[in-house]
């Protein structure tokens, strides 16, 4: 058993509350919760009191297993992006805005009050870059934004919460049993979004209206945008493709393979050209990582695809061809070029400070207006490149700090790759599959402005998993060769 597993086994035998300060901390929290519940009942807000009482057992579970909060976010957040009622907004606030931050706070209190002796990973260069990006972003909002309060809410949702999910994974260091919960979450994500996407194509009347904004054009599931839809599918599908190669029951491996195929099909019917490009690159990467698996699937599925192409997939293939070769598709692609050029010109004018967080749409048009006149298009287009948007809004320091964790873990991957186990769930191939998710994310983000919180959350969750796997694989200890004892009455060399 490794040193890490020994440490975790020791922790599992320790009591939940450790030490006098831990007991006092629990009593203080319990007393405060009782006062709050009593006040809510007296004020007539009994339903909030009921929610608080129900939340207490959940918080106990999260205290013991912080990774659970990441699973809850992955499972529920896709269905909370359309908050049309007050109840839906409250649930969104609880799951997205409160749960990740509350989990981090509980982890910090547990460490400070010695309630739980879980060994916490130390922050490193990646976390320092994240902190730097947060600081310069807040300064940018306060200094350059005309609506700092509203913009900070956007920043909190899009940046702080996804980063909190990363930190939970890094500092909680989930066990292999907890990591397997990720497989169940991946199955749910792919099945739910895949089925909703297929129904939106073949039986749209069965889908709630708020999920049908792009009916007949794109497939988005519940995730607002086709690119975010495919990012979620790729995240789940690639993790499950790796799990299908492990020593699992045959039926479970078949479920994983079917989910992977469903993710690939969902990517196709998204009719997102950026996602198609990313999918092809990921397919080549899969062929290098698991060549036998991909070749076997290709041989088995090729006849079936050819058979269905002229029947069930005829309309989808026709629409896919139009997405690639029609005049409208060409105009859609070329109209984005001036926007990208405008973003680059904005960077050249303010390369260090940028134009302010979330201010791209305020200034971009003046930088590409003449180009659009030449192209015959004078519309004020939204940004379609996430990284160029960061470069324009926050300058080169902002972009480097935002991408700093990715580059750091890429370097660490190169250094520690040989130290990772060759086989098993937490093996080097899982790290490669997670890097394929990041690669897909990067490709897609070069064609959209990543503002949907679920896509941003998957970016930081994936980086957190990569960091966790790499940090848990330390360099092998050098073998100590005992010195030869010299013979009595003579030297060691005889």
N, C-alpha and C positions, 0 to 999 in steps of 0.2 A: 504494500500500500504506500502511495506517495506521501510526502510531507503534508501537502495540501489536504488530501483525503483524511489523514490522521487528525489534522487540526479540526476539520469539519466534524469528524466522529466525536472528538472531545467536546465540541460545542453542543452537539445534539444531546449529550448527557448532562449538560449544565442546566440549572433551573432558568426559567424565563426571566426572573428578576434576580439580579446579582448585586448584592451590597446594599448598604443603608441608603445611599443616594438613589439607587434604582427604585427601591420601595417608596421612598418619598416622592419621586417623580411620578410613579404610577398613581399614588394616592392623590397627588395634586391634579393630575389629568382627570381622574375619575370624579373628584369633587367639582372641578370646573364643568365637566360634562353634565353632572347632575343639576347644577345651578342653571345652566343654559336650557336643559330640557324642561325644568320647572317653569322658567320664565316664558318659554314658548307656549306651554300649555295654558298658563295664566293669560297670555296675550291672545289666545284663541288660534294660535298657529300650530295646532296639534299635528298637522300632517308633516310639518318640518321636524317636530319632535320625534315622530315615528321614523322618519328618514334617519335622523341622528342616532336613534336607538338601534336601528337596523345596521347602520354604518359601523357601529362599534365592533361587532364581531369581525367584520370585513377588515377593519384596521388592525385587529389582533393578528389576523392571517398575514396581512401585508407586512406587519412588523417582523414576523418570523420569516417571511418569504417576500422580500421587496420586489422580486422579479414578477410577482403576480400582477402588480400594477401595470407593468408593460404589456402583459397578456391582455388584461382588461381593456387597455387603450386600443390595442391592435384589433380586438374583437368588436368593440362597440363604437369606436370613433367613425367608421365608415357610414354608420346609420344615423349619425348626429350632425352631418354637415348641412342638412336641410332642416333648420329649426324654425318652423312656421308658427308654433304655438309657444305660450309661456312655459308650459311644462317641458317641451322639448329643449328650450333654451336653458332651463334649470339643469336638466340632465347633461347637456353639453358642457355647462360650466363645471358641474361636478366631475365628469369623466375627463374632460380635456384640460380645463383650466386649473382645477383644484387637485385632482388625484396625483399627477406626477410630482407637483411641488410639495404636496403634503407627504408623499413617500420620502422625498429627499429630506424634508424636515424631520420626519420620524427617524430616519437613519442617522442624522446628525445628533438628535437627542439621545438615541440609544447608545451611541458611542460616547457622548459626553457624560451621560448619567450611569454608564456601565450597566445598562439594562440587558444589553446583548453584547457578548464579547466577540462578535463576528469580526474577523480581520478585514480591514478596509484597505483597498488599493490606494496608493499614493498618487496624487495628481502629477502629471508630467507635462512635457512640451505640448502635447495635443490639447490638454485642458487649459494650459496657459494661453494658447492661441484662441481658444473659445472665449475665455475671459476677456482677452484683448478685443475681440470682435464685439462682444457685448458692450464694453465700455465705450468704444468709439461710435457704436451705433446709437447708444443713449445720448452721447454728446452731440451727434449729428441731428437727432430728433429735437433736442432742446435748442440747438443753435440755429438750425436751418428750416425746420418744419413750421408751417403756419398753424397746424392743428396738433400740437405735441401730445395731448392726452389721447385723442382718438388714434393717432399713429402709434402710440405706445401700446395700446390694446392690440393692434395688428402685430406689432413686434413681439409682444408677449405670446400671442397665439402661434405665430409662424417660426419664431426663433427660440425663445426661452423654454417653452414647453417641450419641443423636440429635443433641445439640448438636455433638458432634465431627464428625458427617457434614456439618452446616451449615458448620463452620469449614473443613473440607477443601475444599469447593466455593469458599468465599469467598477462601481464601488460595492455593489452587492455580490459580484462574482458568483453567479448561479452555479449550482451543482449540476452534474450530468442529468440527474432526475428532473431538476427544474428546467434544464435545457430541452428535455424531451417534451415539456409542455409547449414549447415553440412549435413542434411538429403538429400537435393537435390544433393550435391556432392557425398554422399555415393551411391545414386541410380545410378548416372552416372558412378562411378568407377566400381560398380558390373556389370552393364549392359554392359559397353564397354569391360571390361576385360573378363567377362563371355562369351559374344558373340564371341569375337576374339578367346578365348580358344576353344570354341565348333567348330568354323569354322576350326581351325587348326587341329582338329581331324577328322572332317567329310568332309570338303571341303577345303583342304589346298591350292588349286589353287587360292582361293579368297584372300589370305593373302599375304601382301608384303613379299618379300624374307628375309628382315632383321629381321622379326619377326618369322622366321621359322628355327632358328638355331638348335632347339632340336626336329624337326618334327619326329614323329613316336616313340619318347621315353618319353618326358615330355611335359607338357602344361605350357607355360610361359606367354601367352598373349604378351604384349609389354614390360615386366619387366625383361627380360634377364634370370632370374633364377626362377625355380619352387617354391622355398621357398618364394621369394619376392612376387610372384604372389598370393600365398595363404595368405600371411600376408595382402595384400591389400584387398583380398576378405573377409577375416575374419573381418577386421576393418569395412568395409562397411556393411557386413552382420549382424554383431552383433549389431551395432548401429541401423540398420533398424529393426531387430527383437524386440528391445526395443520399437522403435517408433510404431510398429504395435500393441502394447498393449495400446496405448494412445487413447484419444478421438479424432479420426480423421475421415473424411468421409470414408465410407465402401470401396469405390473403391481405395482410397489411401492406406488403410491398406492392401488391397489385393496386391497392387503393392509392398509394403514393404515385405510382406510374400514371394512373388514370387522371389524378389531379394535375400532374405535370402536363399531360396532353391537353387537358381542359384549359390550362393556363396558356399554352401555345395557341390553341384555337381562339381563345378570348383575345389574345394579342392580334390575331389576324382580323377578327370581326370588329376590332376597335376602329379600323380604317384610318388609323393615324400613321402617316408616312414616316414620322420620326420613330414611332414604335416599331414599325416594320424594319427600319434600318437597324435599330438597336437589337431587335430579335434575331436578325441575320448574324450580327456580330456575336451575340451570345451563343447562337447555334454553333458557330465555328469554335468558340471557346469550349463548349460542351464536348465537341468532337475531339478536342485535344485532351480534355480531362477524363472523359469516359467514352472512349472510341467504340468499344464493343457494345455498350448500352445504346448509343445513338445509331450505330449501324444496324443493330438488331431491330430497333423500333422502325427505322426507315424501311427495311426489307419487309417487315410485317404490315406496315401501314400504307405503303405506296400503292398496292393494288386497291385497297379500300378507298383511299382518297381519289384515285382515278375513277372508281365506280360512282362515287357520290358527287364528283365534280359536275357531271352533266345533269344531276337531278336535284338534290337538296341544296347544293352550293352554287347553283347557276346564277341566282340573283346576286349573291355575295361576290362572286368572281367578276360579274359584270360591273358592279359598283366599285370594286377594287381597281379594275382597269380604268374606269373613269377618274378615280382618285389620282391615278398616275399620269394619264395621258391627255385628259381633257384640257380645253383652253382655260376653263375656270381654275383647274388645279395648277396650271402653269402660272396664271396671274396671281394666285394665292401665294405661290412660292416666291415669285420675283418681287412681290410687293413688300416682302419682309427684308429684302436686301438694304433698301434705304434706311430702314429703322436701325439695322445693325450698324450701318455706316454712321448714322446720327449718334448712336450710343458711343461709338469710338471717338467721334469729334467732341462729344461732351467730356469724355475722359481727357482728351488732349488739352482742353481749356482748364479743367480743374483735376489734375492727375493725382493730387494728394488727398484733398478733402472731399472731392466729389460734389454733387449738387444737393445732397441731403437724402437721408433714408426715405424711401417711398415717394420721392419727388420726380421720378423719371417722366411721368406723364405731364408734369407742369412745364417742362423745358424742352422736351425732345423735338417737338414739331419745328421749332426755329432752326434746328440743326440739320434737318433733312428735307425741308420744304422744297427747295429747288430741285432736288433729285426726284421728288415725287411729282413735281410739275412735268419733268421730262418723261416720266413713266406714265403720265396721264392719270395720276391718282393723287388727289389732294386731301385724302381722309387722314384723320388723326388716329393712327393705328396704335394699338397697345404693343408693349415690348414682347418679343418672341424669343428672347435669349436671356436666361436667368443670370448667367455669369457676366454677360455684358451689362446687364442692368445693375448688378452689384458694382461693377467697375465704374459705371457712369455716376451712380448715386453715392458711392463711398470711396472712390478712388482705388489706386493700387493697394494701399495698406489694407483696406477693407476686404478686397478680394483675396489677398494672400492670407490674411488671418482666417477668413471663412474656410478656405481650402486647406489651411495649415494642417488640421487633424488628418485629412485624407492623405496628404503627402507624407506626414510623419508615420502613419501606420503602413503606408506603402514601403517606406524605407525599412521599418521594423520587420515587415513581412519578408523582405529580401534577406535580412540578417538572421531571422529565426526560423525560416521555413524548414531547414533541415532538422531543427530540434522538435518540430511538431510530430505527433504520431503519424505513421504512414497509413494506418487503417483505423476504422472506428468512427463513431459519430463526431467526436471532437478531433478530427484529423486535419491534416494539411489540405485535403481536398474540400472540406467544408469552408476553409478560409478562401480557397480559390473560387468557390461558388458564390460566396458573399462578395468577393471582388467583382464577379460578373454582374451582380446586382448593382454595385456602384457604377460599373462601366455602362450598364444600360441606363442608369439614372443620369449620368453625365451626358450621354448621347441625346437623350430626350430633352434634357434641360437646355441644350443648345438650340432648341426650336420652340420652347415655351418659356414663359415667365412663371417660375414655380412659386405659386402663392397658396395652393391648397394645402392645408395643414397635414393631411394624411401622407402626401408625398414627401413633405419635409420631415415628418416623423420617421418614415421608413429610411430615409437617408441617414439620420443620426442613430437610429436603432441598429442599422447594418454596421456602421462604423464602430458602435459600442460593442457589438458581438465580435467584430474582428479584433478590437483591442483586448477584449476579455480572453479570447482564445490565444492570442499571442503572449499575453502576460502570464497566462497559466502554463505556458510551455517554456520553462527556464532552460538555460543552457545546461547540458549534462555536466555533472561534477567530475573533475579530473580524477583518474584512478591513481591512488597512492600505492606505490610499490614499496613494501617494507625493506629496509636496509638489511643486508646480509651481516649476521653477527660474526665478527672475526674469530678465528679458531684460537683456542687457549694457547698462549705461549707463542703465537706467531701472528703475522699480518693476514689481512683478508685475502691478499693475493697469493698467499702461500709462498 
